[in-house]
Amino acid sequence: DILSDCAAMLGGSIGMLPSDSLGAPRADGSTPGFYQPISGSAPDIAGQNLANPVGTVLSLAMALRHSLDAPKLAGQLEAAVDAAISAGALTRDLGGTLGTTEMVQAIASHLKA
């Protein structure tokens, strides 16, 4: 817990960090895993449109890459997160003004079909 809090400073916020706990690889090459943002569910701000969703979105990208055999989709999702942040989409914990919903919409707007 202390290490993840310290590592959050590298990304600017604990809300930016994805995580996984991987199991042993299966015969088909996929790897079962449990994916979640480092920040957890943030129950203290639940329902207030304040949570930074980037760690959750990037956790999905990790699941796509490691467990769901969809590395191309993972890369597209990661690129959309990068593009949204590069375009100035920031949640309040990063000094921006966007809420959870608006940040997800900003990321989605950079996804390519």
Backbone bond lengths (Angstrom), bond angles and torsions (degrees), N, CA, C in turn:
res aa  C-N    CA-C-N  psi(-1)  N-CA   C-N-CA  omega(-1)  CA-C   N-CA-C  phi
1 D - - - 1.444 - - 1.534 110.22 -
2 I 1.312 116.44 -43.76 1.466 119.87 179.82 1.521 109.80 -65.20
3 L 1.330 117.53 -43.05 1.462 120.59 179.86 1.521 111.88 -63.09
4 S 1.341 117.95 -41.68 1.462 119.30 179.81 1.527 110.86 -66.79
5 D 1.315 117.90 -36.40 1.461 120.44 176.44 1.520 110.78 -63.93
6 C 1.323 117.25 -41.78 1.469 120.82 178.34 1.526 110.98 -67.32
7 A 1.328 117.02 -42.37 1.464 121.01 179.82 1.522 111.51 -64.73
8 A 1.312 117.31 -26.13 1.463 120.74 179.40 1.525 111.64 -61.14
9 M 1.297 116.89 -26.55 1.465 119.98 179.15 1.525 111.62 -65.11
10 L 1.320 117.23 -26.45 1.464 120.41 178.29 1.523 111.51 -66.64
11 G 1.316 116.57 -36.41 1.460 121.76 -179.95 1.514 113.68 -94.67
12 G 1.313 117.12 -6.88 1.455 121.05 178.36 1.510 114.87 98.06
13 S 1.325 117.63 -19.14 1.457 120.89 -178.27 1.521 108.68 -167.39
14 I 1.313 116.62 147.50 1.461 120.44 176.47 1.524 110.81 -64.77
15 G 1.328 117.33 -22.29 1.461 121.74 178.85 1.515 114.01 -69.77
16 M 1.324 117.79 -8.50 1.461 122.08 -177.63 1.524 113.20 -90.60
17 L 1.328 117.94 -11.87 1.458 120.65 -168.18 1.528 114.14 -99.03
18 P 1.344 116.87 124.90 1.458 120.40 172.22 1.522 109.84 -88.39
19 S 1.315 116.73 165.21 1.461 119.35 173.68 1.520 109.35 -150.01
20 D 1.323 114.11 159.67 1.454 119.66 173.97 1.522 109.63 -145.68
21 S 1.299 114.45 154.66 1.459 122.82 171.05 1.512 104.79 -125.10
22 L 1.337 116.02 107.90 1.452 120.71 -173.15 1.517 112.39 -95.90
23 G 1.321 114.93 142.77 1.452 121.40 174.22 1.518 110.52 -91.07
24 A 1.298 116.04 -170.99 1.464 121.19 178.44 1.530 109.53 -72.37
25 P 1.322 117.18 141.30 1.471 120.10 178.24 1.525 111.64 -59.00
26 R 1.330 115.42 143.17 1.464 122.05 176.92 1.517 109.38 -85.06
27 A 1.312 115.56 169.36 1.466 121.44 179.46 1.524 111.80 -60.73
28 D 1.334 117.55 -30.72 1.466 120.45 -179.45 1.529 112.64 -80.80
29 G 1.323 117.20 0.42 1.459 121.29 178.56 1.516 114.37 93.94
30 S 1.330 118.23 -14.12 1.458 120.19 177.60 1.523 109.93 -76.31
31 T 1.296 116.17 161.73 1.461 121.37 -178.88 1.518 108.87 -128.19
32 P 1.328 117.59 119.09 1.464 118.41 176.72 1.525 109.50 -68.63
33 G 1.305 114.73 148.01 1.454 117.39 -179.60 1.513 112.08 -158.47
34 F 1.302 113.81 166.97 1.459 122.89 174.13 1.513 105.85 -116.73
35 Y 1.323 117.30 124.51 1.462 122.54 -173.31 1.529 109.81 -120.43
36 Q 1.319 115.23 136.30 1.460 120.17 177.50 1.524 108.87 -163.80
37 P 1.327 116.48 157.62 1.468 117.83 173.90 1.524 109.50 -71.21
38 I 1.303 116.42 150.74 1.467 121.17 177.30 1.526 110.74 -57.05
39 S 1.333 115.79 -33.87 1.467 120.25 -176.85 1.518 113.01 -70.09
40 G 1.320 118.38 -11.32 1.457 120.34 -177.24 1.512 110.82 72.24
41 S 1.297 117.51 -151.59 1.462 121.47 -174.95 1.531 113.76 -90.46
42 A 1.311 117.85 -5.47 1.476 123.14 179.46 1.532 112.11 48.30
43 P 1.346 118.04 57.76 1.466 120.12 -176.01 1.525 114.00 -61.78
44 D 1.326 117.30 -22.90 1.466 119.43 -178.88 1.528 112.67 -69.80
45 I 1.346 117.01 -18.71 1.471 119.37 178.52 1.532 111.83 -121.72
46 A 1.329 116.90 14.83 1.465 121.32 -179.44 1.522 110.72 -57.41
47 G 1.325 115.54 137.45 1.456 121.50 175.99 1.519 115.24 76.30
48 Q 1.335 117.66 6.22 1.464 120.36 -176.71 1.534 113.40 -107.08
49 N 1.338 117.79 2.88 1.463 122.58 -179.53 1.529 112.01 59.82
50 L 1.339 116.18 36.30 1.462 121.18 -177.38 1.528 113.93 -112.16
51 A 1.320 117.97 -21.22 1.466 120.66 -174.14 1.528 111.27 -69.23
52 N 1.319 115.33 141.34 1.458 121.31 174.20 1.536 106.77 -79.93
53 P 1.342 118.50 118.15 1.463 120.78 -175.97 1.533 114.72 -85.91
54 V 1.321 118.46 -0.90 1.462 120.72 -173.36 1.528 111.81 -61.09
55 G 1.324 118.76 -43.18 1.463 120.81 178.80 1.519 111.92 -60.68
56 T 1.315 117.16 -36.32 1.469 121.32 177.67 1.523 110.30 -68.87
57 V 1.323 116.54 -45.45 1.466 120.81 179.58 1.526 110.60 -62.36
58 L 1.324 116.62 -43.36 1.466 119.64 179.46 1.530 112.13 -70.75
59 S 1.336 117.46 -26.67 1.469 120.42 173.29 1.529 109.84 -65.96
60 L 1.327 116.76 -38.16 1.462 120.51 174.94 1.523 109.98 -62.73
61 A 1.326 117.26 -41.78 1.470 119.98 177.56 1.527 110.90 -59.83
62 M 1.327 116.66 -40.09 1.465 119.91 177.58 1.533 110.82 -63.61
63 A 1.324 116.97 -41.01 1.469 120.62 178.56 1.529 110.25 -64.37
64 L 1.324 116.47 -41.76 1.464 119.83 177.85 1.527 110.74 -59.72
65 R 1.313 116.57 -41.78 1.463 121.00 -177.15 1.537 112.14 -74.10
66 H 1.327 117.27 -47.44 1.460 120.29 -169.36 1.528 115.21 -92.64
67 S 1.319 118.44 -29.15 1.463 120.10 -174.40 1.524 113.89 -117.31
68 L 1.314 117.73 -23.93 1.462 120.12 -172.80 1.526 113.61 -109.88
69 D 1.334 117.07 7.45 1.468 122.81 176.38 1.532 111.92 51.52
70 A 1.316 115.56 45.97 1.463 120.85 179.64 1.528 109.86 -132.75
71 P 1.342 117.62 60.07 1.464 119.69 -177.12 1.526 113.72 -63.24
72 K 1.328 117.55 -31.13 1.471 119.78 178.04 1.529 110.85 -63.85
73 L 1.332 116.20 -44.83 1.467 120.12 177.46 1.526 111.01 -63.89
74 A 1.330 116.23 -38.98 1.467 120.42 177.80 1.521 109.79 -59.28
75 G 1.321 116.48 -46.96 1.456 120.91 179.36 1.520 112.65 -62.02
76 Q 1.334 116.49 -38.81 1.466 120.03 178.30 1.525 111.26 -65.55
77 L 1.311 116.21 -39.75 1.464 120.44 178.80 1.526 110.59 -66.78
78 E 1.326 116.95 -44.14 1.472 120.66 177.58 1.533 110.87 -62.59
79 A 1.324 117.10 -40.49 1.466 120.98 178.69 1.525 111.02 -64.76
80 A 1.328 116.82 -37.21 1.467 120.45 178.42 1.524 111.00 -66.01
81 V 1.333 117.04 -39.56 1.472 120.67 176.40 1.527 109.52 -62.78
82 D 1.333 116.51 -47.73 1.470 120.73 179.18 1.522 111.08 -58.95
83 A 1.329 116.80 -45.17 1.462 120.91 -178.16 1.522 111.54 -64.51
84 A 1.320 116.96 -41.15 1.470 120.43 -179.79 1.529 110.46 -63.70
85 I 1.321 116.19 -45.85 1.467 119.70 -179.77 1.527 110.41 -66.74
86 S 1.322 117.13 -41.53 1.470 120.96 178.65 1.523 111.76 -62.75
87 A 1.334 116.17 -29.92 1.466 121.10 178.47 1.527 112.20 -81.08
88 G 1.339 116.77 -1.09 1.460 120.46 176.29 1.508 115.76 100.98
89 A 1.327 117.86 6.45 1.466 120.77 177.71 1.524 108.83 -74.86
90 L 1.318 115.73 111.25 1.464 121.26 -178.42 1.522 110.03 -137.31
91 T 1.320 115.30 138.73 1.456 120.82 174.49 1.530 109.57 -82.05
92 R 1.308 115.87 171.56 1.472 121.24 -174.90 1.532 112.76 -60.48
93 D 1.327 117.14 -34.10 1.462 119.80 -178.81 1.525 111.98 -67.38
94 L 1.327 116.82 -15.78 1.465 122.08 178.70 1.532 111.81 -107.10
95 G 1.332 116.08 11.02 1.458 120.04 179.13 1.519 114.19 90.72
96 G 1.326 117.37 5.33 1.456 121.49 178.83 1.515 111.58 -93.58
97 T 1.309 115.08 -163.64 1.461 120.56 -177.24 1.523 113.33 -123.49
98 L 1.329 117.28 -4.86 1.461 120.01 -174.43 1.516 112.49 -76.79
99 G 1.320 114.56 144.47 1.450 121.43 171.27 1.519 109.12 -89.69
100 T 1.309 116.00 -179.19 1.462 122.00 -179.12 1.528 111.29 -55.98
101 T 1.320 116.35 -51.71 1.462 121.76 -177.01 1.517 111.50 -60.52
102 E 1.322 117.00 -45.13 1.459 120.71 -178.59 1.532 111.72 -65.90
103 M 1.322 117.10 -35.35 1.460 120.12 178.81 1.522 110.42 -67.98
104 V 1.320 117.22 -42.05 1.464 120.63 176.71 1.527 109.70 -61.17
105 Q 1.327 117.15 -41.39 1.470 120.71 178.74 1.526 110.65 -64.58
106 A 1.328 117.19 -38.59 1.462 120.29 177.97 1.519 111.06 -63.71
107 I 1.318 116.59 -41.75 1.468 120.37 177.88 1.534 109.91 -65.23
108 A 1.303 116.21 -46.97 1.474 120.96 -178.78 1.525 111.80 -60.37
109 S 1.316 116.42 -32.92 1.467 119.44 -179.34 1.527 112.59 -67.17
110 H 1.327 116.52 -17.17 1.464 120.83 178.91 1.528 113.08 -100.30
111 L 1.310 117.48 1.95 1.467 119.91 176.45 1.520 108.93 -77.33
112 K 1.305 115.51 138.03 1.461 120.98 178.53 1.511 109.39 -105.37
113 A 1.317 115.32 138.89 1.481 120.75 -179.19 1.509 111.66 -70.55
